[in-house]
């Protein structure tokens, strides 16, 4: 087995973003293969698992498919007893997770030096679940930007290679001041790894500066230092860091700490998003609409329109077909709104009423868009229990004047009421 020190290229990262990707599983144990097959089928991983049980078949699969995203490989195969399959997958720059039945410290060090993503001991079902979770993590990592702030170029390069094995997008800075500039230039950065001892601005000063602008839930920071000071970790944490690592650190610990912080941030984001979503339709709710509207209106320099939409005769649908039919109509309506207004803020206000904030459009442009949507709803077959339900929508539309969002809502409601009076299934402009 030969050492591999390559780094995934941007071309490769771009290629693995395609939708029809696969995971190569090379495992000669039928029992393990069956367990992995069941876990892949029941997971929400958007990848197809391709199984083979030898080095020869693995080579054939790699030659056949150009869209292999990652590989789970057994270290010992009948025709590759010394880990030759790892040479094959790494040579093809396929992120590789090793499955092994035995473990010792020497093998652990050797495996990590080879450039693999991780190794997993085949001990229980949890081990195989972790393997699939790790593949899922790799998928997500492609969209995660990590800022690495370190004044030593050699150490920075070393840590960068470790992070890129897990497909993080790494941005570098040589001191705290440059780190702040890089962060301002790229607001999509989600995690910062910062050394302590640096010229111009040290790590703690950097953390303090960042926390004046960013909450701990939206940007994670891990402090790093080789300084022999037992209180340094506490100083980092008290200044606003989320975690701390002491040099020289174990790279498995680095990956575990990074992954833990990223997943914690994602969990908080999921909870926040759930609080801002309507449970039935998945659309944003009234609270989110009001929270975001003023920000968007300020950015649009007051050029905006607001549409209030209400399903016609919705009570009759509930009365004649039941509330399940009404729920089905609302969810289908939400799908139409998402497809039609994905670049605009839209939400379910309550009941059968919806709202769309059309920033950047004047009244004439907004009216054309709403007329098209009104026709779309009329022409769409809303289906429940194999029965097509006739559905139309009335829309009240206004252009922003010198008023706030609540006043805009009131004006749009007046236009919606007039649309109802005018016979429904129409757009009424102020």
Secondary structure as UniProt FT lines:
FT   HELIX           10..15
FT   TURN            16..17
FT   STRAND          22..26
FT   HELIX           30..42
FT   STRAND          48..52
FT   HELIX           55..64
FT   STRAND          68..74
FT   TURN            78..79
FT   TURN            81..82
FT   HELIX           84..91
FT   TURN            92..93
FT   STRAND          95..100
FT   HELIX           105..113
FT   TURN            114..115
FT   STRAND          118..121
FT   HELIX           125..141
FT   TURN            142..143
FT   STRAND          145..149
FT   HELIX           153..165
FT   TURN            166..167
FT   STRAND          169..173
FT   HELIX           176..185
FT   TURN            187..188
FT   STRAND          189..195
FT   HELIX           203..211
FT   TURN            212..213
FT   TURN            216..218
FT   STRAND          220..225
FT   TURN            230..231
FT   HELIX           232..239
FT   STRAND          243..246
FT   HELIX           251..275
FT   TURN            279..281
FT   HELIX           286..299
FT   TURN            300..302
FT   STRAND          304..311
FT   TURN            312..313
FT   HELIX           314..321
FT   HELIX           323..340
FT   TURN            342..343
FT   STRAND          345..350
FT   TURN            351..352
FT   STRAND          353..359
FT   HELIX           363..379
FT   STRAND          382..384
FT   TURN            385..386
FT   STRAND          387..389
FT   STRAND          393..399
FT   HELIX           405..421
FT   TURN            422..423
FT   STRAND          427..429
//
